[in-house]
Amino acid sequence: METPEDCGDACLIDTKKLLEKKDSVIAGTGSDLLILLTEGTYGLFDGPFNAIQVGNAVLATEKNATVVLLDEGVYFGVKNQDPSEIELPNNTNYIKDFIELGGRILALESSLKRRGLLNDDLIEGINLIDHSQLVQEIEKHKISLTF
């Protein structure tokens, strides 16, 4: 079965590494958080807003946090957002706060391309990654949350 964003062997995850990560989290040694944001922004049960708030809270406790924008989540990182017509606050300030606090935001390049977006469409400070880099991010983080 082909996934919407099939990546072949680049998406193979080393389950042994994941089990080692699980053991380190249980032992209390894990502090890095990976947030996988798969939902578009505004009006979707506020998943993207909640994700960035969780990230900012983690950074405020001097831990590391990374957000990966994939699938519809890439829309969260588009610059010049203006949700005033739907009377919601602009997420751009929260994204900039996250980056200024030392958080990293990464966007899956294939997700951008599928939606007709370019790197230039993203807020400054968001970096592109490919599928193999996504796997590396998943493997190196201690904890992951998906929104």
C-alpha positions in Angstrom: 0.0 0.0 0.0 1.4 3.3 -1.0 1.2 6.2 1.5 0.2 9.7 0.4 3.9 10.6 0.6 5.7 7.4 -0.2 9.4 7.6 0.6 10.6 4.0 0.0 13.6 2.8 2.0 14.4 6.3 3.3 11.5 5.9 5.8 12.8 2.8 7.4 13.2 3.3 11.2 15.6 1.3 13.3 13.3 -0.2 15.9 16.3 -1.2 18.1 17.2 2.5 18.4 13.5 3.3 19.3 13.5 0.7 22.0 16.8 2.1 23.4 15.1 5.6 23.4 12.1 4.2 25.2 14.4 2.8 27.9 16.2 6.1 28.3 12.9 8.0 28.7 11.7 5.5 31.2 14.9 6.0 33.1 14.4 9.7 33.1 17.2 10.7 30.9 15.3 12.0 27.9 14.7 15.7 27.4 14.4 16.4 23.7 10.9 16.7 22.3 9.9 16.2 18.7 6.5 17.6 17.6 5.2 16.3 14.3 2.6 18.7 13.0 0.4 17.1 10.3 -2.6 19.4 10.4 -3.3 22.6 8.6 -3.6 25.8 10.5 -6.6 27.7 11.9 -10.0 26.2 12.8 -8.9 22.5 13.1 -9.4 22.0 16.9 -6.4 24.3 17.3 -3.9 21.4 17.0 -1.2 23.6 15.4 -1.7 26.3 18.0 -1.5 23.8 20.8 1.6 22.2 19.3 3.6 25.4 19.2 2.4 26.3 22.8 3.7 22.9 24.0 7.0 23.5 22.2 7.3 27.0 23.8 6.6 25.6 27.2 9.3 22.9 26.8 11.8 25.5 25.6 10.9 27.7 28.6 12.1 24.9 30.9 15.4 24.9 29.1 14.8 21.6 27.3 15.2 21.2 23.5 12.2 21.1 21.1 11.9 20.6 17.4 8.7 20.9 15.3 8.5 19.1 12.0 5.9 20.4 9.5 4.6 17.6 7.3 1.5 16.9 5.2 -1.0 19.7 5.8 1.1 21.0 8.7 3.4 22.8 6.2 0.7 25.5 6.0 1.5 26.4 9.6 4.8 27.8 8.5 3.6 30.0 5.7 4.6 33.6 6.1 2.2 36.6 5.9 -0.7 34.7 7.5 -3.8 36.8 8.2 -6.6 35.0 10.0 -8.4 38.2 11.0 -11.4 37.3 8.8 -12.1 34.2 10.9 -11.3 36.1 14.1 -8.4 33.9 15.3 -5.0 35.1 16.6 -2.1 35.0 14.2 0.2 32.0 14.8 3.2 33.8 13.3 4.2 35.4 16.6 4.2 32.1 18.4 6.3 30.5 15.7 8.8 33.4 15.9 8.9 33.0 19.7 9.6 29.3 19.4 12.6 30.0 17.1 13.9 32.8 19.3 13.8 30.5 22.3 16.1 28.1 20.5 13.5 25.8 19.0 14.0 24.3 15.5 11.3 24.2 12.9 11.7 21.8 10.0 9.5 21.3 7.0 9.3 18.2 4.9 10.2 19.3 1.4 8.0 16.8 -0.4 5.0 18.0 1.6 5.7 21.6 0.4 6.0 20.5 -3.2 2.8 18.5 -3.1 1.0 21.7 -2.0 2.7 24.0 -4.5 4.7 25.8 -1.9 8.3 26.9 -2.0 11.0 27.5 0.7 10.5 31.2 0.0 6.8 30.9 1.2 7.9 29.9 4.7 8.7 32.1 7.7 12.3 32.8 8.1 14.1 30.3 10.3 12.2 27.2 9.0 14.5 24.7 7.3 13.7 22.1 4.8 14.4 18.4 5.2 13.9 15.2 3.1 12.5 11.9 4.2 15.9 10.4 5.3 16.4 13.5 7.5 12.9 13.1 9.0 13.8 9.5 10.0 17.0 10.8 11.6 15.0 13.4 13.6 12.6 10.7 14.8 15.4 8.4 15.9 17.4 11.1 17.7 14.6 12.6 19.8 13.6 11.1 23.1 9.9 11.9 23.0 7.6 12.7 20.1 4.0 14.1 19.9 1.9 14.2 16.8 -0.7 16.9 16.2 
